[in-house]
Amino acid sequence: MKLVIFMKKRSKLASAGILSLATITLAACAKSANNSDDTKTVKKFPVEAPKKNVKDGGTVKVAVVTDTPFSGIFSQELSSEDLDSMVAAPGQETLFDSDDQYGVTDKGPDTRKLDPKNKTITINIKKGVKWSDGKQVVAKDFEYAYEILANKDTACPRYSSQFEVLKGLKEYHEGKAKTISGIEMPDGENAVKLFYTAQL
């Protein structure tokens, strides 16, 4: 399977020029149609791509046209380039499913239970949710994402004070704590409990 992506930056002025050119072309075609019967020579192209059997394994090749260097950082916690996110997107899956109103449902890889009174969220990881190498996703993997995000040595571009609503995250970010106190794993590898300092 091959995935080919072409990117090109266009200004509003360039877009306007293209539209103007298209208008002139259509006008010329209309005049031509009055003088000859060119429409009969138009070939029909298939609307849908042919369906082929899906094969296990293989390599996805991506071609990108860009005027900036490609950093190739596919970690969502560390990536700051749109190009990286675009190329990595086909291989990334969200942890939570959402409905048409963008409300979180229990149909995705994880489920969640909110407790506004105690300011906690419990996230349960479903069995059978695996990484690309076949290993089960566990609670420690969820914690690791926060550790990458908040570790001052990674200089993560996505970190901001908004995340500090998670208990202990600020202290971890400042190097005052070795772990994030607001993350607990009450059910071993299957669940993560997050504690917040503000009302949910």
Secondary structure, DSSP 4 states (H G I P E B T S, - for coil): -----------HHHHHHHHHHHHHHHHHHHHHHHHS-GGGGPPP--SSPPP----SS---------SS-------TTT---HHHHHHHGGG---SSEE-TT--EESSSSEEEEEETTTTEEEEEEPTT-B-TTSPBP-HHHHHHHHHHHH-GGGT-TT--GGGGGBTTHHHHHTTS-SS-TTEE-TTTTSEEEEEBSS--
